[in-house]
Every structure is written in C-alpha cells, then in structure tokens.
Amino acid sequence: MRALFASRLGLAIIAIGSALLWSTTALAAERTDPVAASRFPVTLTDLAGQELTLLAPPQRIFLDNPRHLFALAALLPDPVSRMSGWRGSLESFDPVAQSRLTAALPALADLPAPAPGTANNAMLGAEALITLDPDLIVADVSRYRELQTSPLRAQLEALRIPILFVDFREHPLADTAPSLRLLGRALGAESRATALIQQLETEQAAVDDCLATVTRRPSVLIDIAPGLRVDCCRSNFDSGLADLVAYARGDNIAAGMSPGTENVLNPETILARDPDVIIATAAQWPKGGSVRAGFGVEESDTQRDMADVVARRPGWPALSAVSDGGFHALWHGYHQGPFSVVALQAIAGWLHPRQCAALDPEETLESLYRRFMPIDASGTFQATYAGNPSENGNTNDGSRDPR
C-alpha cells in the first residue's frame, strides 16, 4: 500500500510539475525580447552529445554548479532575473566574489540556494527542482555520466525539464568556447558570446606566439588545494590544470602515474623528482591550512600561506622550485569558469619566463572583467613565492629557466 501511494504521489508531483513548467514557458515567451524570441525554438547539441530543443529563451534557469554564474554574468546584463535558483552558492568558495556579485546583482541575495542533501556534491532531487520550477538546468558535463544510472534522469524527462551540459573544468581550453556558444544560443545572447570567445582566442594566440620557439619542457607539480583535504599532494593527471600545463609545454610529473583525473601523490616521489615548477591552486576555502587567493585577497596573505606550506612539508625548503622562484599560487577558480586563458598565460610565463615575458595575465584578467563582468577583479589571482618573510635571498627572476 505504501509503495502504491508513493508511486501515485510521484506521478502526481510530475503531473503538477509539468503543468507548472508549461505555464512558465508560456509566460516567458510573452515577456521575452521579440528579437531574441524570434530565433526560437532552437535545437542544441551539448557537450554530452545530447540534443535538446528550447521553445523560448529560458527565464528560470537552475545552476547545478554555482560557479557557472561567472559565465552567465559574462553573457547577460542581469543573469539573476533569469534564474530560479542555484545549488549552494559561491560563499564557501569565494565569499568576496559572492559579496561583490550580490552588490552588483542585489536579487542574488534572495535567490534560492537549496542544500544538496546528504552528499555534498549530489544533484537536487526531483521534488526540490519542482519547487524551483526551472525551465532549464545548466550542469557540468561530468553530471551526464552520473545521471545515466540515476532515476532522476527519467523524472526530469517526464517533467520536461531540459539539462544543458557544459564544461569549463575538465578540459577548459577545448571546451570553454563550445560551452559559451551553447549558452549564447540557449540564452539568446549569441553576439555577446561571440565577442567573449573572440577575445579569449586573441589572448590564447598570444600564448601560441611565445611558445613557438620553446624546445624544453620544464617538469611541473600541480598541487591542488594544499592542506584542504590532504596536506600533500593532490594533483591533476589528465584534466583541469593538467590540460593547461601540457598546452604551455610543461611536463606534468603526475601524468601517467595513475588512472583517473585526480589522485594523491607520494611526498617522497615529489622530493625525488624535484620539479622545476610547482603550481598550487588557491582560493578562500573555510578550512585553514590552504593557500588564499581570489577576490579581495592581499598578496601578503598568499605569501604567508605559501610559507606555511613550505614550512610544514618535510623536505620542501630544499626543493629547487621553492628556492629558485618556481613555486607559484594560482586561483582555483580559473579553470572552473570561462577565463582559464588567464591561467594559461600565467603558467606559460612561469614555465618559459624568457620567451613569454610579454604576457600580462593580470592585465588580461582586468580587461576581460572590465568588458564582460559586473564586478571588478581586484585581489590576488596568481603569485610567486618570495621566500619566508623572516629570511632573505629568495628571488622571482626565473633564473632556473636556462633557455
């Protein structure tokens, strides 16, 4: 009896949700700009290879990854007015970014941000999504594999809630432009997406130019969020920053060590390899022991955190990268939004300081934010370890690069 009741309740919820969604679609079509609406319906093939048709520009978008707000804010003058909610918020990742975006987009303060439930990275269930009444869900392409074995996929199909799968994280250089094109078409913001893609391609071409004469590949350790989950050392093997390091002609010491995209390296292996360059990702995670970077962060705080990492890790003060100006911090958010080309410029400059000296990632970031974002990019987004504040002698002159 209980099973029958639950089944009927589920069907009732789906029926009510479908009615609400169709009602919302009709209202959205009425209040959409006629020029944008004239391009609909549109049929898209997303990064998961699935085809979906949007009858009208979506007006109640749900972001499964809150960091996708950076992409929406770059494409829409008021993205929050076209959102029904997001899974969590930026608060735990970058509270200053959350504060600045809320100041620029006041409605963000009241945007529903339901908790994902018992599993921190779990997608919301059908009942929660019905309450938010979305007409489009934007999700990471990694969700596609997860949904293949989940009953949620069939429930969403029954509710006629389309999901658009994009990617700025797994393969940022290959997937950022296609993801922006998809969002541009889905949102009726194609001209804005095209302009952004053109600038990103121009900035990437500057990297291509300086890499043209590079012959040596410095060895690189990618150190993901030191101290956040483990003290040492999570690393990317074949995705995320690993893509950027490979593109910048770096030899990722973790590549090929283990299957999968991320794992923990043996500290003794790192000491034995003695990498030329160490890149630690940094943000404003609430847990202490990590390296701070991002909006509103002072470089002196980043330097202190980097000194703490060196001090607490056995053998690290003797690593060549640490003593010769090759230890760097990079904002973790670069490869989780549309501006990973800025990280690429920073990495290319660190790996090849002579050939790529003309690259200016700070100016690139400021230019992109001035043109496309509603907030400024003041803060610390990349830094080179200057040595323990109580000691002298460490430099940042790229002297280890013999080319």
C-alpha positions in Angstrom: 0.0 0.0 0.0 2.8 2.5 0.9 4.6 1.7 -2.3 1.4 2.3 -4.3 0.8 5.5 -2.5 4.4 6.7 -3.1 4.1 5.8 -6.8 0.9 7.7 -7.2 2.3 10.6 -5.3 5.3 10.7 -7.6 3.1 10.7 -10.6 1.0 13.5 -9.2 4.1 15.5 -8.5 5.3 15.0 -12.0 2.0 15.9 -13.5 1.7 19.1 -11.4 5.3 20.0 -12.2 4.7 19.5 -15.9 1.7 21.9 -15.8 3.7 24.5 -13.9 6.6 24.3 -16.4 4.4 24.6 -19.4 2.7 27.6 -17.8 6.0 29.2 -17.0 7.2 28.6 -20.6 4.2 30.4 -22.0 4.6 33.4 -19.7 8.4 33.5 -20.5 7.6 33.7 -24.2 5.3 36.7 -23.6 7.9 38.7 -21.7 10.9 37.8 -23.9 12.5 40.4 -26.1 11.0 39.9 -29.6 14.3 39.9 -31.4 15.7 37.2 -29.1 12.4 35.2 -29.2 12.4 35.3 -33.0 15.4 32.9 -33.0 13.5 30.3 -31.1 12.8 27.4 -31.0 16.5 26.3 -31.1 17.9 22.8 -31.1 21.2 22.4 -29.5 23.7 19.5 -29.2 25.5 19.9 -25.9 28.9 18.7 -24.7 27.4 15.3 -23.7 26.3 14.8 -27.2 22.6 15.0 -26.3 20.2 17.0 -28.4 17.7 19.4 -26.8 15.2 21.8 -28.1 14.3 25.1 -26.3 10.9 26.6 -27.4 11.7 30.0 -25.9 14.6 31.8 -24.2 14.8 30.2 -20.7 13.7 32.6 -17.9 14.1 30.3 -14.9 17.5 28.7 -15.1 18.8 26.5 -12.3 22.6 26.3 -12.0 23.8 22.9 -10.7 27.3 24.4 -10.3 27.2 27.8 -8.7 30.5 28.8 -10.4 28.6 28.8 -13.7 27.3 32.2 -12.6 30.6 33.6 -13.8 29.7 32.5 -17.4 26.1 33.7 -17.1 27.2 37.1 -15.7 29.6 37.5 -18.7 26.7 36.9 -21.2 23.7 38.5 -19.6 23.3 42.0 -18.1 21.1 40.7 -15.3 21.5 36.9 -15.1 19.8 36.6 -11.7 16.5 37.8 -13.2 16.6 34.7 -15.4 17.4 32.2 -12.6 15.2 30.2 -10.4 18.0 29.0 -8.1 21.4 27.5 -7.8 22.8 24.6 -5.9 24.5 26.3 -2.9 26.4 29.5 -3.7 29.9 30.9 -4.0 30.0 31.7 -0.3 32.1 28.7 0.7 34.5 29.0 -2.3 35.0 32.8 -2.6 32.9 34.9 -0.2 34.2 38.2 -1.6 33.1 37.2 -5.1 29.7 36.4 -3.6 29.6 39.7 -1.9 30.6 41.7 -5.0 28.2 39.9 -7.2 25.4 40.5 -4.7 26.2 44.2 -4.6 26.1 44.3 -8.4 23.1 42.0 -8.7 21.0 42.6 -5.5 18.4 39.9 -6.3 21.2 37.3 -5.8 20.7 37.7 -2.0 17.2 36.2 -2.3 17.9 33.6 -4.9 17.0 30.1 -3.6 20.2 28.1 -2.9 19.0 24.8 -1.5 21.5 22.5 0.1 22.2 19.4 -2.0 21.4 17.0 0.9 23.5 14.3 2.5 26.1 14.1 -0.3 27.9 17.4 -0.7 28.1 17.2 -4.5 24.7 15.5 -5.0 22.3 16.9 -7.6 19.0 18.1 -6.2 16.1 15.6 -6.3 13.0 16.0 -8.5 10.8 17.3 -5.7 13.3 20.2 -4.9 13.6 21.0 -8.6 9.8 21.1 -9.0 9.6 23.7 -6.2 12.2 25.9 -8.0 10.2 25.4 -11.3 13.2 25.7 -13.7 12.8 25.8 -17.4 16.5 24.8 -18.0 19.2 23.2 -15.8 22.8 24.0 -16.6 25.2 21.4 -15.3 28.8 20.2 -15.7 29.2 17.5 -18.4 30.5 15.2 -15.6 26.9 15.0 -14.4 25.9 13.3 -17.6 27.7 10.1 -16.7 26.2 10.2 -13.1 22.6 10.7 -14.4 22.8 7.6 -16.7 22.3 5.4 -13.7 20.0 7.7 -11.7 16.2 7.7 -11.7 16.4 11.4 -11.7 17.1 11.5 -15.4 13.7 9.8 -16.2 11.9 12.1 -13.7 13.4 15.2 -15.4 12.4 13.9 -18.8 8.8 13.3 -17.5 8.8 16.8 -16.1 10.1 18.2 -19.4 13.0 19.9 -17.7 15.9 20.1 -20.2 19.5 19.9 -19.0 22.3 21.6 -20.9 25.7 20.1 -20.2 28.7 22.4 -20.5 32.3 22.2 -19.3 34.8 24.8 -18.1 36.6 22.4 -15.6 37.6 19.1 -17.1 39.0 20.4 -20.4 39.0 24.2 -20.1 40.8 25.0 -23.3 39.0 22.6 -25.5 35.5 23.1 -24.0 35.2 26.8 -23.0 34.4 28.2 -26.4 31.9 25.4 -27.3 30.2 25.9 -23.9 30.0 29.7 -24.3 28.5 29.2 -27.8 25.9 26.8 -26.4 25.0 29.2 -23.6 24.9 32.1 -26.0 22.4 30.3 -28.2 20.4 29.0 -25.3 20.1 32.4 -23.7 19.6 34.4 -26.8 23.0 36.1 -26.2 24.9 34.9 -29.2 26.5 38.3 -30.0 27.9 38.6 -26.5 29.2 35.1 -26.5 30.9 35.6 -29.9 32.6 38.8 -28.6 33.9 37.0 -25.5 35.1 34.0 -27.5 37.0 36.3 -29.8 38.8 38.0 -27.0 39.7 34.6 -25.4 41.0 33.4 -28.7 43.2 36.5 -29.1 44.6 36.0 -25.6 45.3 32.3 -26.4 47.0 33.3 -29.7 49.5 35.4 -27.7 50.4 32.3 -25.8 50.8 30.4 -29.0 53.2 33.0 -30.3 55.5 32.9 -27.3 55.5 29.1 -27.3 56.6 28.8 -30.9 60.3 28.8 -30.1 60.1 26.7 -26.9 62.1 23.5 -27.1 62.4 22.4 -23.4 59.5 21.2 -21.2 60.1 22.1 -17.5 58.9 19.5 -15.0 55.8 20.6 -13.1 54.0 19.6 -10.0 50.3 20.6 -9.9 49.4 20.9 -6.2 45.6 21.0 -5.8 44.4 23.0 -2.8 47.3 22.2 -0.4 46.0 21.4 3.1 42.3 21.4 2.1 41.7 17.6 2.1 45.2 16.2 2.5 48.4 18.1 3.3 50.3 16.7 0.3 49.7 16.4 -2.5 46.5 16.1 -4.7 47.3 16.5 -8.4 45.6 16.6 -11.8 46.7 13.8 -14.1 44.9 14.4 -17.4 42.3 17.2 -17.0 41.8 20.6 -15.5 45.1 22.3 -14.9 46.9 19.3 -16.5 45.5 20.5 -19.8 46.8 24.0 -19.3 50.3 22.7 -18.2 50.5 20.4 -21.2 49.4 23.2 -23.6 52.1 25.5 -22.1 54.8 22.9 -22.9 55.2 21.7 -19.3 56.0 18.1 -18.2 53.4 17.2 -15.6 55.1 14.8 -13.2 51.8 13.2 -12.3 50.8 12.4 -15.9 50.6 8.6 -16.3 51.1 7.8 -12.7 47.6 6.7 -12.0 44.3 6.3 -13.9 41.7 9.0 -13.4 41.7 12.7 -13.3 43.0 13.3 -9.8 44.8 11.4 -7.1 47.3 11.9 -4.2 51.0 11.7 -5.0 53.6 10.2 -2.7 55.5 13.0 -1.0 58.8 11.0 -1.5 58.1 10.9 -5.2 57.9 14.7 -5.3 61.1 15.1 -3.5 62.9 12.6 -5.7 61.6 14.3 -8.9 62.4 17.8 -7.6 60.2 19.6 -10.2 61.3 22.8 -11.9 57.9 24.4 -11.2 55.2 23.9 -8.5 51.7 25.4 -9.1 49.5 25.3 -6.0 45.8 26.1 -6.5 44.5 28.7 -4.1 41.1 30.1 -3.0 39.2 31.2 0.1 38.1 27.9 1.5 36.8 28.0 5.1 39.2 25.3 6.3 42.6 26.6 7.5 45.9 25.3 6.1 45.2 26.1 2.5 46.6 28.9 0.4 44.4 32.0 0.0 43.8 33.7 -3.3 40.9 35.4 -5.2 38.8 38.5 -4.9 40.0 40.9 -2.2 42.9 38.8 -1.0 46.1 40.6 -0.3 49.3 39.1 -1.8 50.9 39.3 1.6 48.3 36.8 2.9 49.0 34.5 -0.1 52.8 34.7 0.6 52.3 33.8 4.3 50.2 30.8 3.4 52.7 29.6 0.9 55.5 30.0 3.5 53.3 27.9 5.9 53.0 25.1 3.2 56.8 25.0 2.7 57.5 25.0 6.5 55.2 22.1 7.3 56.1 19.8 4.5 59.3 17.8 5.1 62.0 18.4 2.5 60.2 21.3 0.7 62.6 24.1 1.7 65.3 22.2 -0.3 63.2 21.8 -3.4 64.6 23.6 -6.4 61.3 25.2 -7.3 60.9 26.6 -3.8 64.4 28.1 -3.6 64.7 29.3 -7.2 61.5 31.2 -7.7 59.5 28.4 -9.2 56.8 27.9 -6.6 53.6 29.7 -7.6 50.0 30.0 -6.4 47.1 30.1 -8.9 43.4 31.0 -8.2 41.5 27.7 -8.3 38.5 29.4 -10.0 40.3 30.0 -13.3 39.6 26.5 -14.6 36.1 26.4 -13.3 34.8 29.4 -15.3 35.2 31.0 -18.7 38.5 32.7 -18.1 41.0 29.8 -18.0 43.1 31.5 -20.7 44.3 33.9 -18.0 45.7 30.9 -16.1 47.2 29.7 -19.3 49.1 32.9 -19.7 50.3 32.8 -16.1 51.5 29.2 -16.5 53.3 29.9 -19.8 55.1 32.8 -18.2 56.2 30.8 -15.2 57.4 27.9 -17.4 59.1 30.0 -20.0 59.9 33.4 -18.5 62.2 34.5 -21.3 60.0 33.5 -24.3 56.7 34.5 -22.7 57.9 37.7 -20.8 55.5 39.9 -22.7 52.4 38.0 -21.4 50.5 40.0 -18.8 47.8 37.8 -17.2 46.9 40.5 -14.7 46.0 43.0 -17.4 44.2 40.2 -19.4 42.0 39.5 -16.4 41.3 43.1 -15.8 40.5 43.7 -19.4 38.0 40.7 -19.5 36.3 41.9 -16.3 36.0 45.5 -17.5 34.4 44.4 -20.7 32.2 41.5 -19.7 31.7 41.3 -15.9 29.6 43.3 -13.5 32.3 43.3 -10.8 36.0 44.3 -10.7 38.8 41.8 -10.4 40.8 43.4 -7.7 42.6 40.8 -5.5 45.4 38.2 -5.8 44.8 35.6 -8.5 48.4 34.5 -9.1 51.6 34.9 -7.0 55.2 33.7 -7.0 56.7 32.6 -3.6 59.1 35.2 -2.5 60.5 33.2 0.4 59.9 33.0 4.1 59.2 36.6 5.3 61.8 36.1 8.0 64.5 35.1 5.6 66.3 36.7 2.7 67.7 35.5 -0.6 64.8 34.0 -2.5 64.0 35.7 -5.8 61.4 35.7 -8.5 63.7 36.2 -11.5 63.0 33.0 -13.4 66.7 32.2 -13.2 66.1 28.5 -13.2 65.0 28.5 -16.8 68.2 28.2 -18.9 66.7 28.9 -22.2 
